[in-house]
Amino acid sequence: MKNDLKSNLLLPKVKISKEIDICGTVNVVAKQKEITNPDGSKSILGTWDCDPKSRNRLCWTGPNDPVIAREVHYAFGKIAWSAGQGWPTYYVPQPLNNYDDSFYYPGFPRHSIVLEFGGIYSQTGNMQGGDRGNRATEVFAQVNDDQYGDNTGVFTVNITAYSQS
């Protein structure tokens, strides 16, 4: 099922309140890079296994080759992470429907997976989504939490289409 980009434009786009990088950024290299079809279209471009303890900077081949995008269409693969002791293992991108202003992204549900690109923050609550920012930037993936050191597990981000313009 193809996700319509326009359906995600009503999602909240908020500025994070925290200037400090509380969880540390890690570079995550793609398992596969763009696949160009004979007609010039592109299929699954990249797959990244992300660490819920960190802000994950998505890179193609290494830290000097970050994904740069203004518009991103994405789908989640494996999701199996926990927010620490006493929290269950989550298997969906938006396991809770409540908010906490002390969390990294206060305008998004607690423990949801958020993608950051194009000067915006995108969170769909579904297994796939897409959004368009206002400029081309590096792409990051992160869970919305208030404490990152005790998080465990993994979540996989697949970028299925992107544009820098």
C-alpha positions as CSV (number, residue, x, y, z in Angstrom):
1,M,0.0,0.0,0.0
2,K,1.5,3.3,-1.1
3,N,1.4,6.1,1.5
4,D,0.1,9.4,0.3
5,L,2.5,12.2,1.3
6,K,-0.4,14.7,1.6
7,S,-2.1,12.6,4.3
8,N,0.9,13.3,6.6
9,L,1.0,17.0,6.1
10,L,-1.5,17.5,9.0
11,L,1.0,15.9,11.5
12,P,2.4,18.2,14.1
13,K,5.6,19.9,13.1
14,V,7.2,21.4,16.2
15,K,10.5,22.7,17.2
16,I,12.2,20.7,20.0
17,S,12.6,22.5,23.2
18,K,16.0,21.1,24.0
19,E,19.1,22.7,22.5
20,I,21.4,20.1,24.0
21,D,21.8,16.7,22.4
22,I,20.9,14.6,25.5
23,C,21.2,11.2,24.0
24,G,24.3,11.4,21.8
25,T,24.4,11.1,18.0
26,V,25.6,8.0,16.2
27,N,26.3,7.5,12.5
28,V,24.3,4.5,11.1
29,V,25.4,3.2,7.7
30,A,22.8,1.9,5.2
31,K,22.6,-1.9,4.5
32,Q,21.8,-1.1,0.9
33,K,21.9,2.0,-1.2
34,E,19.6,3.2,-3.9
35,I,18.4,0.7,-6.5
36,T,17.7,2.3,-9.9
37,N,15.1,0.5,-11.9
38,P,15.4,0.3,-15.8
39,D,12.9,3.1,-16.2
40,G,14.9,5.4,-13.9
41,S,12.7,5.1,-10.9
42,K,14.1,4.1,-7.6
43,S,13.1,1.3,-5.2
44,I,14.1,0.7,-1.6
45,L,17.0,3.1,-1.2
46,G,18.3,2.3,2.2
47,T,17.8,0.3,5.3
48,W,19.1,1.4,8.7
49,D,19.1,-0.5,12.0
50,C,18.8,2.3,14.6
51,D,19.7,2.3,18.3
52,P,17.0,3.6,20.6
53,K,19.7,4.9,23.0
54,S,20.8,7.5,20.4
55,R,20.0,10.1,17.8
56,N,20.7,8.1,14.6
57,R,22.3,10.1,11.8
58,L,21.5,8.1,8.6
59,C,24.5,7.7,6.3
60,W,24.9,5.9,3.0
61,T,28.5,4.6,3.2
62,G,30.0,6.3,6.3
63,P,30.1,9.5,8.3
64,N,31.2,11.6,5.3
65,D,28.2,10.4,3.3
66,P,25.0,11.4,5.2
67,V,21.6,11.1,3.7
68,I,20.5,14.6,2.6
69,A,16.8,15.2,2.0
70,R,14.0,17.7,2.0
71,E,11.3,15.1,1.3
72,V,11.3,11.6,2.7
73,H,9.0,8.6,2.3
74,Y,9.8,5.9,4.8
75,A,8.6,2.6,6.2
76,F,9.5,0.8,9.4
77,G,10.9,-2.7,9.3
78,K,11.7,-4.5,12.6
79,I,10.7,-2.6,15.7
80,A,11.6,-4.2,19.1
81,W,12.8,-1.7,21.7
82,S,12.1,-0.9,25.3
83,A,12.3,2.4,27.1
84,G,14.1,0.7,30.1
85,Q,13.3,-1.2,33.2
86,G,9.6,-1.5,33.8
87,W,8.6,-0.6,30.2
88,P,7.3,-3.2,27.8
89,T,9.0,-4.0,24.4
90,Y,7.4,-1.9,21.7
91,Y,6.7,-3.3,18.2
92,V,5.0,-0.3,16.6
93,P,6.2,3.2,15.8
94,Q,3.7,4.9,18.1
95,P,3.0,2.6,21.1
96,L,1.5,5.3,23.4
97,N,-1.0,8.1,22.7
98,N,0.0,10.5,25.5
99,Y,2.4,13.4,25.6
100,D,5.0,14.7,28.0
101,D,6.6,18.2,27.7
102,S,9.8,17.0,29.3
103,F,10.5,14.5,26.5
104,Y,12.9,15.3,23.6
105,Y,10.1,16.1,21.1
106,P,7.3,17.5,23.4
107,G,4.8,17.8,20.5
108,F,4.9,14.1,19.7
109,P,3.6,11.0,21.6
110,R,5.9,9.5,24.2
111,H,8.1,6.7,23.0
112,S,7.1,7.2,19.3
113,I,9.7,7.0,16.6
114,V,10.5,10.4,15.0
115,L,12.4,11.3,11.8
116,E,14.1,14.6,11.6
117,F,14.9,16.2,8.2
118,G,14.2,19.3,6.1
119,G,13.9,21.5,9.2
120,I,10.9,19.5,10.5
121,Y,10.1,16.5,12.7
122,S,7.9,13.7,11.2
123,Q,6.0,11.1,13.1
124,T,3.2,9.1,11.5
125,G,2.1,6.5,14.0
126,N,1.8,4.1,11.1
127,M,4.3,1.6,9.7
128,Q,4.9,4.0,6.8
129,G,4.8,7.7,6.2
130,G,6.2,10.6,4.4
131,D,6.7,14.3,4.8
132,R,8.3,17.3,3.1
133,G,10.4,19.8,4.9
134,N,11.4,23.4,4.0
135,R,15.0,22.7,3.0
136,A,17.4,19.8,2.4
137,T,19.2,18.6,5.6
138,E,20.7,15.5,7.0
139,V,18.2,12.8,8.1
140,F,18.0,11.5,11.7
141,A,15.9,8.9,13.4
142,Q,15.2,8.8,17.2
143,V,12.7,7.6,19.7
144,N,10.9,10.3,21.8
145,D,12.0,9.8,25.3
146,D,13.3,11.6,28.4
147,Q,16.0,9.2,29.3
148,Y,18.0,7.3,26.7
149,G,20.7,5.4,28.6
150,D,18.5,2.6,29.7
151,N,16.8,2.0,26.3
152,T,17.4,-1.4,24.7
153,G,16.6,-3.1,21.3
154,V,16.5,-1.8,17.7
155,F,14.2,-0.2,15.2
156,T,14.7,-0.4,11.4
157,V,14.0,2.6,9.1
158,N,13.6,2.0,5.4
159,I,13.7,5.1,3.1
160,T,11.7,4.2,0.0
161,A,11.9,7.5,-1.8
162,Y,13.5,10.9,-1.1
163,S,14.2,14.2,-2.8
164,Q,16.6,17.0,-2.1
165,S,14.6,19.7,-3.8
